[in-house]
Amino acid sequence: NKLNTIDVTAPDAAESALKNLSDLKKAFDELSAINVTDKNYTYISGLADEGAEYMSKALEFYEKAYGQGKFDKGSADLAYQYLERATKRVRVMVTMLHGEVPEDVILH
């Protein structure tokens, strides 16, 4: 929600976005650190770990795209793809915890 409310015309928009993305990365890291002991939900740990890895990459590329005074579109595009992958893991986890399997997910 914080990312969606940033005024992109503000002089500190990039700094605000990077701070919020850093906070989001911390949340993904905390989620990844949760120990899942119930064997019925062990897949959650893997999804959380993947989400944290993707979020880490997203932040890395967003920092490269916006943090050096000159916008780098290629890095921003790559960052967005990693962010999408990270957030998809969370959506899948929530859906599966509700007892459903998303149509676009293949379980091994």
C-alpha positions in Angstrom: 0.0 0.0 0.0 2.8 2.4 0.8 4.3 2.0 -2.6 1.0 2.7 -4.3 0.6 6.0 -2.4 4.0 7.5 -3.3 3.6 10.8 -5.2 5.8 10.1 -8.2 6.2 13.8 -8.9 7.7 14.4 -5.4 11.5 15.1 -5.4 12.0 12.3 -3.0 9.8 9.7 -4.8 12.7 7.4 -5.7 14.1 7.5 -2.1 10.6 6.8 -0.7 10.1 3.9 -3.0 13.5 2.4 -2.2 12.9 2.7 1.5 9.5 1.0 1.2 11.0 -1.7 -1.0 13.7 -2.2 1.7 11.0 -2.6 4.3 9.1 -5.0 2.1 12.3 -7.1 1.7 12.6 -7.2 5.5 9.0 -8.5 5.7 9.9 -11.2 3.1 13.0 -12.2 5.1 10.9 -12.5 8.2 8.4 -14.7 6.4 11.2 -16.8 5.1 12.5 -17.3 8.6 9.3 -18.8 10.0 9.8 -22.5 10.8 7.0 -24.6 9.4 6.8 -27.9 11.2 3.4 -29.2 10.0 4.2 -31.7 7.3 1.0 -30.7 5.5 2.4 -27.2 4.9 6.1 -27.8 4.3 5.8 -26.4 0.8 5.2 -23.0 2.4 8.8 -22.8 3.5 10.1 -23.3 0.0 7.7 -20.6 -1.4 8.7 -18.2 1.3 12.4 -18.8 0.6 11.9 -18.2 -3.1 9.8 -15.1 -2.4 12.6 -13.7 -0.2 15.2 -14.4 -2.8 13.2 -12.8 -5.5 12.5 -9.8 -3.3 16.2 -9.4 -2.6 16.9 -9.4 -6.3 14.0 -6.9 -6.9 15.5 -4.5 -4.4 19.0 -4.9 -5.8 17.8 -4.0 -9.3 15.5 -1.2 -8.1 18.5 0.3 -6.3 20.5 0.1 -9.5 17.6 1.6 -11.5 16.9 4.6 -9.2 19.7 4.9 -6.7 22.4 6.3 -8.9 21.0 9.6 -10.0 20.2 8.4 -13.5 17.2 6.1 -14.4 18.2 2.7 -15.8 15.1 1.3 -17.5 16.6 -2.2 -18.0 17.3 -2.6 -14.3 13.8 -1.2 -13.5 12.1 -3.7 -15.8 14.1 -6.6 -14.3 13.4 -5.4 -10.8 9.7 -5.4 -11.6 9.8 -9.0 -12.9 11.5 -10.1 -9.6 9.0 -8.2 -7.6 6.1 -9.9 -9.5 7.7 -13.3 -8.8 8.1 -12.5 -5.1 4.6 -11.3 -4.6 3.2 -14.2 -6.6 4.8 -16.6 -4.0 2.9 -14.8 -1.3 -0.4 -14.9 -3.2 0.1 -18.7 -3.8 0.9 -19.3 -0.1 -2.2 -17.5 1.0 -4.4 -19.3 -1.5 -3.0 -22.7 -0.5 -3.4 -21.9 3.2 -7.1 -21.4 2.4 -7.2 -24.9 1.0 -7.1 -24.1 -2.7 -4.5 -24.6 -5.4 -4.2 -21.8 -7.9 -4.8 -22.9 -11.5 -1.4 -21.6 -12.6 0.5 -23.6 -10.0 2.0 -27.0 -10.6 2.8 -29.0 -7.4 5.5 -31.7 -7.6 
